[in-house]
Amino acid sequence: MGDSDAAGALTRRRRATLAAGRSASLLPMNGRSAAVCQDSVTAEVSRDDGQGKRDRSLETVRSKSKSEKKKCRNDISDRLSCHKTQQSLLSSASGYSNYRGVLNWCVVMLVLSNARLFLENLLRYGILVDPIQVISLFLNDPYSWPAACLVIVSNVFILVALYTERQLSKGSFTELVGFLVHCTNMAVMLTFPAAVVLLVPSVTPVGGVFVLGTYTILFLKLYSYKDVNMWCRELSTVKAKKLARSLSCKSQIHMHIPMFTREDMYYFVFAPTLCYELNFPRSPNIRMSFLLRRLFEMLFFTQLLVALTQQWMIPIIQSSMKPLEDMDLSRMTERLLRLAVPNHLMWLMFFYWFFHSSLNFTAELLRFGDRQFYKDWWNSESVTYFWQNWNIPVHKWCLRHFYKPLLRRGFSKKVSQSAVFFLSAFFHEYLVSVPLRMFRLWAFMGMMAQLPLAWFVGHFLRGNYGNAAVWISIIIGQPFAVLMYVHDYYVLHYRQEAD
Amino acid sequence: MGDSDAAGALTRRRRATLAAGRSASLLPMNGRSAAVCQDSVTAEVSRDDGQGKRDRSLETVRSKSKSEKKKCRNDISDRLSCHKTQQSLLSSASGYSNYRGVLNWCVVMLVLSNARLFLENLLRYGILVDPIQVISLFLNDPYSWPAACLVIVSNVFILVALYTERQLSKGSFTELVGFLVHCTNMAVMLTFPAAVVLLVPSVTPVGGVFVLGTYTILFLKLYSYKDVNMWCRELSTVKAKKLARSLSCKSQIHMHIPMFTREDMYYFVFAPTLCYELNFPRSPNIRMSFLLRRLFEMLFFTQLLVALTQQWMIPIIQSSMKPLEDMDLSRMTERLLRLAVPNHLMWLMFFYWFFHSSLNFTAELLRFGDRQFYKDWWNSESVTYFWQNWNIPVHKWCLRHFYKPLLRRGFSKKVSQSAVFFLSAFFHEYLVSVPLRMFRLWAFMGMMAQLPLAWFVGHFLRGNYGNAAVWISIIIGQPFAVLMYVHDYYVLHYRQEAD
């Protein structure tokens, strides 16, 4: 390298004496760049890597020492040098990583391709939206309202629970008696509506889901109510013992005295939570604008969901009956993927409609302080994280009244977790099979399948891959179950009619 | 508020003496929370806003002063309070903004919906991919290779340019003569191949595009070559004058002595740039792994592009001929959107294939230092930014040899910019119309339409909206032009055959 250095210096001197460009041809191209324009050189030094760096920097030092930079920085010689050593942005050598625009790209692509699907759908089927038809989903004949009646009846169970707790607090019920009353009360709560839905023909599937949903929620609420009041009694007895030993009256500040008023009970029944508490955090006042915005969202999304179902879901489902009967695998997959998109979008809308709009609306109306109805499940990198964060009221209930009690009873974490999934699976099946009046266990298996899935994702996928896996399981899993049920329902009812 | 405070303190004391829960019912729910559990209170104070804050904080101070927190922090009373005042993540009140998962969602949705389209396509058309057929796009009869011959001929023009510059530097050509020779040389470069493509029937459209593309690139290169050498002469004359005045021999270091060797010329011809420079920045050595990766990408994407065209583009284009003839607007839109997706994806692949893989491959092979062939156009929030950054070689050329010279000649920025777009529009039309042998001006108008579009986006859209607008213009604009040309070509050729 020393030689080339010397050579470089030499030739530079030589070139300085106006020798013709021939001599320059002896040099490697790199060497020649010294002659062009000092500031292009100084510019390069910072970027250029490896060979020819040393003599360049020498060169620049020399140039800096001389006061000729201003001359060199004239227009023409700026024009002459327009390249500098640098990497392409996409090659790993350049540490570039700003792909902000890609998100916009994804959004635009999704919107456009769905606009296309929408247009194709309109061209093929015309407009199928029919809001009136929705009513028929709830009512078979407008003179009997079984669903509504059942919901009204549910008050009985609420009052039974309240009455029992009153007796227990007074001491006129022993713990055992109270426990038995509660158990029977709740057992009836689950069996009675199911029986009615199964036996009364005028209950429509949608009406059935509505009723059983209401009763399930009540069941969970009353279970929590019973537990909490029991814990209060335990606590106060503990305190009483303490008091007996040390007579420091201070310790009684921690006495828990629940109040068994109807207001308290019904506030809990309507409050957007499944976990009873002696005193819920309250928001200072009702924000009217917030309330109205949520109300508007509720109405808007209801309409949108109905419209999309009629225009988008039903045609696909109907068109996928034939392939399902023929067990034509490739076409079934095609139909499944075709159904996945609208189904998923509607699930997202439903999520927002229920967990953000509706629950926040209720909470605002009741000045209920705790608005954490969901956490950031969209970022979940494992299946368990998703199930722990997308439905906080239920998760909270499971944790407080099922998972932790099991742990306290000495069960292992694995067992308790499986038990939670089992419970959830049971209720999923309960809420689907009974209204449809057919027991296929798709929903049950769907929930139980989450356990191996969770194990797989947790062990083999991290970060964005885990997140993607969760998304796929949501997007593909649901429409699969939907198709199964619809197919069976279709076969059960319409095929029989056909025969 | 003072009263309620006093009342709170009073009741607290009263409750301390084991009075029954009745008394508590006199209080508002908020007040009661004081009794539950100190640490739940302390927890709330930090979050709870507005009403009942003052007496709470009092309460906590009092609690802190007493040493009873450890007792209160026992299991049961933790169980009892499970809510705290907080906002939902999606409501603006919570400053939450982490939607990392949404990008994964978009990707998954895009992949799934395209998988669906792919499957549908296979089910409908079967496999249409046929690599051999590609050759027929370049050759009509395998015994005449007009495209190849034209490319070989192009060397003549290169050597003419080199010869002219040599004469100019020797001074045996005057500036005027040199200018005239260059002009004729370049005029012929544009007209001659076009004439051949138009007149020789054995030139296929694809072959034609290839030839004209090569000649256009050469044209731009030689234009730059001529300009740069001219500037060098100007500079040296300036220097000579300076020298005459002040005899400081130092100033001659900035003498620019171009060398007119064939190696130098052909290095520039093959180098991945359109702007000539006396000495290009060089990379120190050839990175074999980098070279091979780029080579693999080149081969892979070539195959993929061919396959997708045959399997995806052609069926859609064929199926959209009928609606185009009938001028059935809604169906035309549907077909346009249907074409937009594959067309856009293939454009992206082409971009990567050409601007990243191919140009980097050439650059690595020639140890060409400047790898900036594109900038971050995917983040562009204005149309002008896109055109300035997606194709850097051309942008650099326009800036250096067309835009700035115009400015120096005293034209306004607006005029010069429009002129650049006009030039680009001309070449777009030139590269499409001549090979297709029909002059429809779609490409020309497409480019010129960028001016009003740029004005609109620049004035009315900012940030992500601007970015989205740019994406839409790319995704929708191209297939529109494609459909127009294909339709006209189809009408011109196949319909005539039909008649």
Chai-1 contact restraints between the chains, C-beta under 6 A:
chainA,res_idxA,chainB,res_idxB,connection_type,confidence,min_distance_angstrom,max_distance_angstrom,comment,restraint_id
A,A16,B,Q252,contact,1.0,0.0,6.0,A-B,restraint_1
A,A16,B,I253,contact,1.0,0.0,6.0,A-B,restraint_2
A,G21,B,I257,contact,1.0,0.0,6.0,A-B,restraint_3
A,G21,B,M259,contact,1.0,0.0,6.0,A-B,restraint_4
A,A24,B,M259,contact,1.0,0.0,6.0,A-B,restraint_5
A,S25,B,M259,contact,1.0,0.0,6.0,A-B,restraint_6
A,M29,B,N279,contact,1.0,0.0,6.0,A-B,restraint_7
A,M29,B,R282,contact,1.0,0.0,6.0,A-B,restraint_8
A,N30,B,R282,contact,1.0,0.0,6.0,A-B,restraint_9
A,R32,B,N279,contact,1.0,0.0,6.0,A-B,restraint_10
A,S33,B,N279,contact,1.0,0.0,6.0,A-B,restraint_11
A,V36,B,L278,contact,1.0,0.0,6.0,A-B,restraint_12
A,G50,B,P284,contact,1.0,0.0,6.0,A-B,restraint_13
A,Q51,B,P284,contact,1.0,0.0,6.0,A-B,restraint_14
A,C72,B,H254,contact,1.0,0.0,6.0,A-B,restraint_15
A,I76,B,W231,contact,1.0,0.0,6.0,A-B,restraint_16
A,I76,B,L235,contact,1.0,0.0,6.0,A-B,restraint_17
A,R79,B,W231,contact,1.0,0.0,6.0,A-B,restraint_18
A,L80,B,W231,contact,1.0,0.0,6.0,A-B,restraint_19
A,S81,B,E277,contact,1.0,0.0,6.0,A-B,restraint_20
A,C82,B,C275,contact,1.0,0.0,6.0,A-B,restraint_21
A,C82,B,R400,contact,1.0,0.0,6.0,A-B,restraint_22
A,H83,B,E277,contact,1.0,0.0,6.0,A-B,restraint_23
A,H83,B,F280,contact,1.0,0.0,6.0,A-B,restraint_24
A,H83,B,P281,contact,1.0,0.0,6.0,A-B,restraint_25
A,H83,B,D370,contact,1.0,0.0,6.0,A-B,restraint_26
A,K84,B,P281,contact,1.0,0.0,6.0,A-B,restraint_27
A,K84,B,D370,contact,1.0,0.0,6.0,A-B,restraint_28
A,T85,B,P281,contact,1.0,0.0,6.0,A-B,restraint_29
A,T85,B,G369,contact,1.0,0.0,6.0,A-B,restraint_30
A,Q86,B,R371,contact,1.0,0.0,6.0,A-B,restraint_31
A,Q86,B,Q372,contact,1.0,0.0,6.0,A-B,restraint_32
A,Q87,B,R371,contact,1.0,0.0,6.0,A-B,restraint_33
A,S88,B,H356,contact,1.0,0.0,6.0,A-B,restraint_34
A,S88,B,N360,contact,1.0,0.0,6.0,A-B,restraint_35
A,S88,B,R371,contact,1.0,0.0,6.0,A-B,restraint_36
A,S88,B,F373,contact,1.0,0.0,6.0,A-B,restraint_37
A,L90,B,H356,contact,1.0,0.0,6.0,A-B,restraint_38
A,R100,B,N379,contact,1.0,0.0,6.0,A-B,restraint_39
A,G101,B,W378,contact,1.0,0.0,6.0,A-B,restraint_40
A,G101,B,N379,contact,1.0,0.0,6.0,A-B,restraint_41
A,G101,B,N467,contact,1.0,0.0,6.0,A-B,restraint_42
A,L103,B,L103,contact,1.0,0.0,6.0,A-B,restraint_43
A,N104,B,N464,contact,1.0,0.0,6.0,A-B,restraint_44
A,N104,B,N467,contact,1.0,0.0,6.0,A-B,restraint_45
A,N104,B,A468,contact,1.0,0.0,6.0,A-B,restraint_46
A,N104,B,W471,contact,1.0,0.0,6.0,A-B,restraint_47
A,W105,B,W471,contact,1.0,0.0,6.0,A-B,restraint_48
A,C106,B,C106,contact,1.0,0.0,6.0,A-B,restraint_49
A,V108,B,A468,contact,1.0,0.0,6.0,A-B,restraint_50
A,V108,B,W471,contact,1.0,0.0,6.0,A-B,restraint_51
A,V108,B,I472,contact,1.0,0.0,6.0,A-B,restraint_52
A,M109,B,L110,contact,1.0,0.0,6.0,A-B,restraint_53
A,L110,B,M109,contact,1.0,0.0,6.0,A-B,restraint_54
A,S113,B,V341,contact,1.0,0.0,6.0,A-B,restraint_55
A,R116,B,L337,contact,1.0,0.0,6.0,A-B,restraint_56
A,R116,B,R338,contact,1.0,0.0,6.0,A-B,restraint_57
A,L119,B,E334,contact,1.0,0.0,6.0,A-B,restraint_58
A,E120,B,E334,contact,1.0,0.0,6.0,A-B,restraint_59
A,W231,B,I76,contact,1.0,0.0,6.0,A-B,restraint_60
A,W231,B,R79,contact,1.0,0.0,6.0,A-B,restraint_61
A,W231,B,L80,contact,1.0,0.0,6.0,A-B,restraint_62
A,L235,B,I76,contact,1.0,0.0,6.0,A-B,restraint_63
A,Q252,B,A16,contact,1.0,0.0,6.0,A-B,restraint_64
A,I253,B,A16,contact,1.0,0.0,6.0,A-B,restraint_65
A,H254,B,C72,contact,1.0,0.0,6.0,A-B,restraint_66
A,I257,B,G21,contact,1.0,0.0,6.0,A-B,restraint_67
A,I257,B,A24,contact,1.0,0.0,6.0,A-B,restraint_68
A,M259,B,G21,contact,1.0,0.0,6.0,A-B,restraint_69
A,M259,B,A24,contact,1.0,0.0,6.0,A-B,restraint_70
A,M259,B,S25,contact,1.0,0.0,6.0,A-B,restraint_71
A,C275,B,C82,contact,1.0,0.0,6.0,A-B,restraint_72
A,E277,B,S81,contact,1.0,0.0,6.0,A-B,restraint_73
A,E277,B,H83,contact,1.0,0.0,6.0,A-B,restraint_74
A,L278,B,V36,contact,1.0,0.0,6.0,A-B,restraint_75
A,N279,B,M29,contact,1.0,0.0,6.0,A-B,restraint_76
A,N279,B,R32,contact,1.0,0.0,6.0,A-B,restraint_77
A,N279,B,S33,contact,1.0,0.0,6.0,A-B,restraint_78
A,F280,B,H83,contact,1.0,0.0,6.0,A-B,restraint_79
A,P281,B,E44,contact,1.0,0.0,6.0,A-B,restraint_80
A,P281,B,H83,contact,1.0,0.0,6.0,A-B,restraint_81
A,P281,B,K84,contact,1.0,0.0,6.0,A-B,restraint_82
A,P281,B,T85,contact,1.0,0.0,6.0,A-B,restraint_83
A,R282,B,N30,contact,1.0,0.0,6.0,A-B,restraint_84
A,P284,B,G50,contact,1.0,0.0,6.0,A-B,restraint_85
A,P284,B,Q51,contact,1.0,0.0,6.0,A-B,restraint_86
A,E334,B,L119,contact,1.0,0.0,6.0,A-B,restraint_87
A,E334,B,E120,contact,1.0,0.0,6.0,A-B,restraint_88
A,L337,B,R116,contact,1.0,0.0,6.0,A-B,restraint_89
A,R338,B,R116,contact,1.0,0.0,6.0,A-B,restraint_90
A,V341,B,S113,contact,1.0,0.0,6.0,A-B,restraint_91
A,H356,B,S88,contact,1.0,0.0,6.0,A-B,restraint_92
A,H356,B,L90,contact,1.0,0.0,6.0,A-B,restraint_93
A,N360,B,S88,contact,1.0,0.0,6.0,A-B,restraint_94
A,G369,B,T85,contact,1.0,0.0,6.0,A-B,restraint_95
A,D370,B,H83,contact,1.0,0.0,6.0,A-B,restraint_96
A,D370,B,K84,contact,1.0,0.0,6.0,A-B,restraint_97
A,R371,B,Q86,contact,1.0,0.0,6.0,A-B,restraint_98
A,R371,B,Q87,contact,1.0,0.0,6.0,A-B,restraint_99
A,R371,B,S88,contact,1.0,0.0,6.0,A-B,restraint_100
A,Q372,B,Q86,contact,1.0,0.0,6.0,A-B,restraint_101
A,F373,B,S88,contact,1.0,0.0,6.0,A-B,restraint_102
A,W378,B,G101,contact,1.0,0.0,6.0,A-B,restraint_103
A,N379,B,R100,contact,1.0,0.0,6.0,A-B,restraint_104
A,N379,B,G101,contact,1.0,0.0,6.0,A-B,restraint_105
A,R400,B,C82,contact,1.0,0.0,6.0,A-B,restraint_106
A,N464,B,N104,contact,1.0,0.0,6.0,A-B,restraint_107
A,N467,B,G101,contact,1.0,0.0,6.0,A-B,restraint_108
A,N467,B,N104,contact,1.0,0.0,6.0,A-B,restraint_109
A,A468,B,N104,contact,1.0,0.0,6.0,A-B,restraint_110
A,A468,B,V108,contact,1.0,0.0,6.0,A-B,restraint_111
A,W471,B,N104,contact,1.0,0.0,6.0,A-B,restraint_112
A,W471,B,W105,contact,1.0,0.0,6.0,A-B,restraint_113
A,W471,B,V108,contact,1.0,0.0,6.0,A-B,restraint_114
A,I472,B,V108,contact,1.0,0.0,6.0,A-B,restraint_115
